[in-house]
C-alpha cells in the first residue's frame, strides 16, 4: 500500500456517521521503519484534528473509527513527529550513489498486526502514475517503473525532514567526480549544499567548488565558516580562487585573504590587481618552468618536485636567471631527449604569448588559432607571470549553459 492510496479516504464513525477525510499520516521519525502514530483528518465542518491510531478500527474502502469523534482526544504533535504529505511527499532526496537528485513521488506503507509502518519512498514513475489515478497503466508496466528507497536509508539534513538526502557513507561521496558532486550541489539549497561540502576535505571541496556555478560559489562561501572558506580557497587553482574572490564583497574577500596561507594569499593579491577581463585576470600562477641552464635529467627531477602543484605539465617554460621567458618545450620533447642534453639546445624560441593586459577574447582566439593547450602570459614583453589553459579559453567563448558539458582538459 502507498500513502497516496490512503489520502482522501473517508473517515467514518462507529455508527456509520461521516466525519471527514484523511489528509495526512503522522509518524515518529526515530525508527528505521516509523510507525503511524495518528491520522490528520479534515472534518466535514472544515476543521482539522489529529486522531491517534489506536482509535482506528479498520481500514478498507473507508477508515472506520472505534469511537465517536466527540469522545476522541486529539493527538498532540511532538518534536520528532513528521507529517508525511506535508514534510516528505514531493521533496527532493540526493541519490549520492546514483549521482542524481530524486523526488519523493509516494511512500510505501506496510501493515503488521494492525499497525502501519512506513518502509520506503517511491522515486519511480509508478509513484506519479499512482497519484494521477492511472491504475491500468501501472498494471501493464508491472514492477518496471518501481523504484523504492528504504526509509532507513533516508536521513534528515539539519533535523529538517522537508529537506532529505540518502544516507550514504562519506567514502562513497568522495569517490564521485567533483563535477558530479557539483551538479548535485547546484540543484540543492544552500544549507543542503553546505552539508555535502562539509563532508569533504578541503582539497575535494576545492575541486568541487571549481565546478560549481559562480553564483552558487559566492552564496556558499559567504555562508561558510571563514576559516573553512579560506582553507578551500588555499586548495583551489589561483585563477579560479581569484575569480571567486573578485565576486565577493571587498570586506569579505579581504577577510578571507587574511586567513589564507601567506604564499597563496600573496599570489591571489597579485592576480586581483589585474582587470577581470584581461589575460592577467584569468591566468593561473601554477605552471611548470625551469632554468635554461638545466640538462634533461635535471629538468625531469625538477618537474617531479612541482608536479603536484601545477595545473598542467604538458608545456615546460624555460626562463633565464633574470626571469625572462626564453623558450618552451613540450613534455614529449623532454622525454625523447638524451638525459645529459641541455634543454636550451632543443627548446622552441619562437613563443606564442599574451601580455598581462591583453583582452581575454583576444587570448582565447590566439589559443584557438595556434591550437594550444596553454598560453604563457608575460609582463613587459618578457617577464613570465602565468599561463592560460585551454579550459579558461573555453570558459570565455562558450555560453554558461555549455560550460559544464565540456570536459576539463587539466584536472589535479
C-alpha positions as CSV (number, residue, x, y, z in Angstrom):
1,X,0.0,0.0,0.0
2,X,1.0,3.6,-0.6
3,X,0.3,6.9,1.2
4,X,-1.4,8.2,-2.0
5,X,-4.0,5.4,-1.6
6,X,-4.9,6.5,1.9
7,X,-5.1,10.2,1.4
8,X,-8.7,11.4,0.9
9,X,-10.2,8.2,2.2
10,X,-13.4,8.8,4.0
11,X,-13.3,8.6,7.8
12,X,-16.4,7.0,9.3
13,X,-17.6,6.9,12.9
14,X,-18.6,3.6,14.7
15,X,-22.3,4.1,13.8
16,X,-21.5,5.0,10.1
17,X,-21.6,8.7,10.5
18,X,-19.4,10.7,8.1
19,X,-16.6,12.5,9.9
20,X,-14.3,13.7,7.1
21,X,-11.3,12.7,5.0
22,X,-7.7,11.7,5.7
23,X,-5.3,14.4,4.8
24,X,-2.1,13.1,6.2
25,X,-0.3,10.5,8.2
26,X,1.8,11.4,11.3
27,X,4.8,9.2,12.2
28,X,7.6,9.3,14.7
29,X,10.9,9.8,12.9
30,X,13.1,7.9,15.4
31,X,12.8,4.5,13.8
32,X,14.2,2.5,10.9
33,X,10.6,2.0,9.8
34,X,8.4,4.6,11.6
35,X,5.0,3.6,12.8
36,X,1.9,5.7,12.0
37,X,1.0,7.4,15.3
38,X,-2.0,9.4,14.1
39,X,-4.0,10.4,11.1
40,X,-4.7,14.0,10.2
41,X,-8.4,14.4,9.3
42,X,-10.3,17.3,7.8
43,X,-13.8,17.1,9.2
44,X,-17.0,17.8,7.3
45,X,-17.0,21.1,9.3
46,X,-13.7,22.0,7.6
47,X,-11.8,21.6,10.9
48,X,-8.5,19.6,11.3
49,X,-8.0,17.0,14.0
50,X,-5.2,14.6,14.7
51,X,-6.7,11.3,15.6
52,X,-4.4,8.8,17.5
53,X,-4.0,5.5,15.6
54,X,-5.5,3.4,18.5
55,X,-8.9,4.9,17.6
56,X,-8.8,3.3,14.2
57,X,-10.9,0.2,14.0
58,X,-10.2,-1.0,10.4
59,X,-9.2,0.3,7.0
60,X,-11.0,-0.8,3.8
61,X,-12.7,1.4,1.3
62,X,-13.1,3.8,4.2
63,X,-11.4,4.3,7.6
64,X,-13.6,3.3,10.4
65,X,-13.1,4.6,13.9
66,X,-13.8,2.8,17.2
67,X,-15.2,5.9,19.0
68,X,-17.3,8.9,18.2
69,X,-15.4,12.0,17.3
70,X,-16.7,13.7,20.4
71,X,-15.0,11.1,22.6
72,X,-11.6,11.3,20.9
73,X,-8.8,13.1,22.5
74,X,-6.7,14.7,19.7
75,X,-3.1,13.7,19.2
76,X,-0.6,16.4,20.0
77,X,2.4,16.7,17.6
78,X,5.8,16.1,19.2
79,X,9.2,17.4,18.1
80,X,10.2,14.2,16.3
81,X,6.9,13.7,14.5
82,X,6.6,14.0,10.8
83,X,3.6,14.7,8.7
84,X,4.3,12.6,5.6
85,X,2.3,14.5,3.0
86,X,3.4,17.9,4.2
87,X,7.0,17.2,5.1
88,X,8.1,14.4,2.8
89,X,6.0,14.0,-0.3
90,X,7.4,15.8,-3.4
91,X,10.6,16.7,-1.6
92,X,14.0,16.1,-3.1
93,X,16.4,13.4,-2.0
94,X,20.0,13.3,-3.1
95,X,21.0,9.9,-4.5
96,X,24.7,10.2,-4.0
97,X,25.5,6.7,-5.4
98,X,23.4,7.4,-8.5
99,X,24.7,10.9,-8.7
100,X,21.2,12.3,-9.2
101,X,18.6,14.5,-7.5
102,X,15.5,12.4,-6.9
103,X,12.0,13.4,-5.8
104,X,9.7,11.5,-3.4
105,X,6.7,10.6,-5.5
106,X,5.0,8.4,-2.9
107,X,5.6,6.5,0.3
108,X,5.3,2.7,0.7
109,X,3.3,1.5,3.7
110,X,3.2,-1.9,5.3
111,X,0.7,-3.4,7.8
112,X,1.8,-5.6,10.7
113,X,-0.6,-6.7,13.4
114,X,-2.9,-3.8,12.9
115,X,-0.2,-1.2,12.9
116,X,1.1,0.6,9.8
117,X,4.8,1.3,9.2
118,X,6.5,3.4,6.5
119,X,9.0,1.2,4.8
120,X,10.3,3.3,1.9
121,X,9.9,6.1,-0.5
122,X,8.9,5.7,-4.2
123,X,11.1,7.7,-6.5
124,X,9.9,5.9,-9.7
125,X,7.4,6.7,-12.4
126,X,4.8,4.4,-10.7
127,X,4.5,6.8,-7.8
128,X,3.5,9.6,-10.2
129,X,1.1,7.4,-12.1
130,X,-0.5,6.1,-8.9
131,X,-1.2,9.6,-7.7
132,X,-2.7,10.5,-11.1
133,X,-5.0,7.5,-10.9
134,X,-3.6,5.6,-13.9
135,X,-4.1,2.1,-12.3
136,X,-4.3,0.3,-15.7
137,X,-1.0,1.7,-16.8
138,X,0.6,0.6,-13.6
139,X,-0.8,-2.9,-14.0
140,X,0.7,-3.0,-17.6
141,X,4.2,-1.9,-16.6
142,X,4.3,-4.1,-13.5
143,X,7.4,-3.6,-11.4
144,X,9.4,-2.0,-14.2
145,X,8.6,1.5,-13.0
146,X,9.0,0.8,-9.3
147,X,12.0,2.4,-7.6
148,X,11.9,2.2,-3.8
149,X,14.4,3.5,-1.4
150,X,14.2,2.0,2.1
151,X,13.2,4.5,4.8
152,X,16.2,3.5,6.9
153,X,18.4,4.8,4.2
154,X,17.0,8.3,4.5
155,X,18.4,10.9,6.9
156,X,17.3,14.4,7.5
157,X,19.6,17.4,6.9
158,X,19.8,19.6,10.0
159,X,16.8,17.8,11.5
160,X,14.6,19.2,8.8
161,X,12.5,16.5,7.1
162,X,11.4,18.9,4.4
163,X,15.0,18.5,3.0
164,X,16.2,14.9,2.7
165,X,19.2,13.1,1.5
166,X,20.2,9.5,1.2
167,X,22.4,8.3,4.0
168,X,25.5,7.3,2.1
169,X,28.9,6.7,3.7
170,X,31.3,9.7,3.2
171,X,33.8,7.5,1.4
172,X,31.2,6.9,-1.3
173,X,30.7,10.6,-1.8
174,X,34.5,11.1,-2.1
175,X,34.6,8.6,-5.0
176,X,32.4,10.8,-7.2
177,X,34.0,13.1,-9.7
178,X,34.0,16.7,-8.5
179,X,31.8,17.7,-11.5
180,X,29.1,15.1,-10.3
181,X,29.2,16.4,-6.8
182,X,28.9,20.0,-8.2
183,X,25.9,19.0,-10.3
184,X,24.2,17.8,-7.1
185,X,25.2,20.9,-5.1
186,X,23.9,23.2,-7.9
187,X,20.4,21.7,-7.6
188,X,20.1,21.9,-3.8
189,X,19.5,24.8,-1.4
190,X,22.5,26.5,0.3
191,X,22.1,24.6,3.6
192,X,21.9,21.1,1.9
193,X,24.9,22.1,-0.3
194,X,26.9,23.2,2.7
195,X,26.2,19.8,4.4
196,X,27.7,18.0,1.4
197,X,30.7,20.3,1.2
198,X,31.3,19.9,4.9
199,X,31.6,16.1,4.4
200,X,34.6,16.7,2.1
201,X,38.2,17.6,3.0
202,X,39.5,20.9,1.8
203,X,41.1,19.6,-1.4
204,X,37.9,17.7,-2.5
205,X,35.8,20.6,-1.6
206,X,38.0,22.9,-3.6
207,X,37.8,20.7,-6.7
208,X,34.0,20.6,-6.3
209,X,33.8,24.4,-5.8
210,X,35.7,25.0,-9.1
211,X,32.9,23.1,-10.9
212,X,30.0,24.9,-9.2
213,X,28.3,27.9,-10.9
214,X,29.7,31.3,-9.9
215,X,26.5,32.5,-8.3
216,X,26.3,29.4,-6.1
217,X,30.1,29.7,-5.2
218,X,29.5,33.1,-3.8
219,X,26.5,32.0,-1.7
220,X,28.3,29.0,-0.3
221,X,31.5,30.9,0.6
222,X,29.5,33.7,2.3
223,X,27.6,31.3,4.4
224,X,30.6,29.2,5.3
225,X,32.8,29.5,8.4
226,X,35.6,31.9,7.3
227,X,38.5,29.6,8.3
228,X,36.9,26.8,6.3
229,X,36.3,29.0,3.3
230,X,40.0,30.2,3.4
231,X,41.2,26.6,3.6
232,X,39.2,25.8,0.5
233,X,40.5,28.8,-1.4
234,X,44.0,27.7,-0.5
235,X,43.4,24.5,-2.4
236,X,41.7,26.0,-5.4
237,X,43.7,26.8,-8.5
238,X,44.8,30.5,-8.3
239,X,42.8,31.7,-11.3
240,X,39.5,30.1,-10.0
241,X,40.1,31.4,-6.5
242,X,40.8,34.9,-7.8
243,X,37.6,34.9,-9.8
244,X,35.7,33.9,-6.8
245,X,37.2,36.4,-4.5
246,X,36.6,39.1,-7.1
247,X,32.8,38.3,-6.9
248,X,32.7,38.7,-3.2
249,X,32.2,42.0,-1.3
250,X,35.6,43.7,-0.7
251,X,35.4,43.3,3.1
252,X,34.7,39.5,2.8
253,X,37.5,39.0,0.2
254,X,40.0,40.8,2.4
255,X,38.9,38.8,5.5
256,X,39.5,35.5,3.6
257,X,42.8,36.6,2.2
258,X,44.0,37.4,5.7
259,X,43.1,33.9,6.8
260,X,44.8,32.1,3.9
261,X,48.3,30.7,3.7
262,X,50.7,33.7,3.2
263,X,52.1,32.3,-0.1
264,X,48.7,31.6,-1.6
265,X,47.3,34.9,-0.4
266,X,50.3,36.8,-1.9
267,X,49.7,35.1,-5.3
268,X,46.0,35.9,-5.3
269,X,46.5,39.6,-4.4
270,X,48.8,39.9,-7.4
271,X,46.1,38.3,-9.6
272,X,43.4,40.6,-8.2
273,X,45.4,43.6,-9.3
274,X,44.7,42.8,-13.0
275,X,41.4,43.8,-14.6
276,X,38.9,40.9,-14.6
277,X,38.7,40.6,-18.4
278,X,42.4,40.6,-19.2
279,X,44.9,37.8,-19.6
280,X,46.3,38.7,-16.1
281,X,42.9,38.5,-14.6
282,X,42.2,34.9,-15.9
283,X,45.7,33.4,-15.8
284,X,47.0,30.9,-13.2
285,X,50.3,31.2,-11.4
286,X,50.7,27.5,-11.1
287,X,52.7,26.3,-14.0
288,X,56.0,24.4,-14.7
289,X,59.1,26.4,-15.5
290,X,62.8,25.6,-15.4
291,X,66.1,27.4,-15.7
292,X,67.7,27.5,-19.1
293,X,70.9,26.0,-17.9
294,X,69.5,22.6,-16.9
295,X,70.0,19.3,-18.5
296,X,67.1,17.0,-19.4
297,X,67.8,14.8,-16.3
298,X,67.8,17.9,-14.1
299,X,64.6,19.1,-15.7
300,X,62.8,15.8,-15.0
301,X,63.9,15.9,-11.4
302,X,62.6,19.5,-11.1
303,X,59.3,18.5,-12.6
304,X,58.8,15.7,-10.2
305,X,59.1,18.2,-7.3
306,X,56.5,20.6,-8.7
307,X,54.1,18.2,-10.5
308,X,51.6,18.2,-7.6
309,X,51.3,22.0,-7.5
310,X,50.9,22.9,-11.2
311,X,47.8,22.9,-13.3
312,X,49.3,21.4,-16.4
313,X,52.8,20.0,-17.1
314,X,52.4,19.4,-20.9
315,X,54.3,22.6,-21.6
316,X,57.5,23.4,-19.7
317,X,58.6,27.0,-19.9
318,X,62.3,28.0,-19.9
319,X,63.4,31.1,-18.2
320,X,66.6,33.0,-17.8
321,X,68.1,33.8,-14.4
322,X,66.5,37.3,-14.7
323,X,63.1,35.7,-15.1
324,X,62.7,36.3,-18.8
325,X,60.8,33.8,-20.9
326,X,63.3,32.5,-23.4
327,X,61.8,29.2,-24.6
328,X,59.2,26.4,-24.3
329,X,59.4,22.7,-24.6
330,X,56.7,20.0,-24.6
331,X,56.9,17.1,-22.2
332,X,57.3,14.9,-25.2
333,X,60.3,16.9,-26.4
334,X,61.9,16.4,-23.0
335,X,61.1,12.6,-22.6
336,X,62.6,11.7,-26.0
337,X,65.8,13.7,-25.5
338,X,69.1,12.3,-24.0
339,X,69.4,12.8,-20.2
340,X,72.6,14.9,-20.5
341,X,71.4,17.2,-23.2
342,X,70.7,20.8,-22.3
343,X,67.1,22.0,-22.6
344,X,68.3,25.2,-24.3
345,X,69.6,23.0,-27.2
346,X,66.1,21.9,-28.3
347,X,63.6,24.4,-26.8
348,X,61.4,26.4,-29.1
349,X,62.3,30.1,-29.0
350,X,59.5,31.3,-31.2
351,X,56.9,31.7,-28.5
352,X,53.2,32.5,-28.8
353,X,52.4,34.5,-25.8
354,X,50.0,37.1,-24.3
355,X,50.5,40.3,-22.4
356,X,49.0,40.5,-19.0
357,X,46.7,43.4,-20.1
358,X,45.6,41.7,-23.3
359,X,41.8,41.3,-23.7
360,X,40.6,37.8,-22.7
361,X,38.8,37.3,-26.0
362,X,41.9,38.0,-28.0
363,X,43.7,35.5,-25.8
364,X,41.0,32.9,-26.5
365,X,41.3,33.5,-30.2
366,X,45.1,33.1,-30.0
367,X,44.8,29.8,-28.2
368,X,42.3,28.5,-30.8
369,X,44.3,29.9,-33.8
370,X,47.5,28.1,-32.8
371,X,45.8,25.0,-31.4
372,X,47.5,25.4,-28.0
373,X,46.8,23.6,-24.7
374,X,48.2,26.6,-22.7
375,X,49.5,30.1,-23.4
376,X,52.2,31.9,-21.4
377,X,51.4,35.4,-20.1
378,X,54.1,37.9,-19.8
379,X,54.6,41.4,-18.4
380,X,56.9,44.0,-20.1
381,X,57.2,41.6,-23.1
382,X,59.4,39.0,-21.4
383,X,58.7,38.6,-17.7
384,X,56.8,35.3,-17.2
385,X,53.8,35.8,-14.9
386,X,51.5,32.9,-15.5
387,X,49.7,30.7,-18.1
388,X,46.2,30.5,-19.5
389,X,44.9,26.9,-20.3
390,X,42.5,25.9,-23.0
391,X,39.9,25.3,-20.2
392,X,40.0,29.0,-19.4
393,X,39.7,29.9,-23.1
394,X,36.6,27.7,-23.4
395,X,35.0,29.4,-20.4
396,X,35.4,32.7,-22.2
397,X,33.9,31.8,-25.6
398,X,31.2,29.4,-24.6
399,X,27.8,30.4,-23.0
400,X,27.4,29.5,-19.3
401,X,25.0,26.7,-20.1
402,X,27.5,24.9,-22.2
403,X,30.5,25.1,-19.9
404,X,29.5,22.1,-17.9
405,X,29.2,20.0,-21.0
406,X,32.9,20.5,-21.9
407,X,35.4,18.1,-20.2
408,X,38.1,19.7,-18.2
409,X,41.5,19.3,-20.0
410,X,43.6,19.7,-16.9
411,X,42.4,18.2,-13.6
412,X,44.5,17.9,-10.5
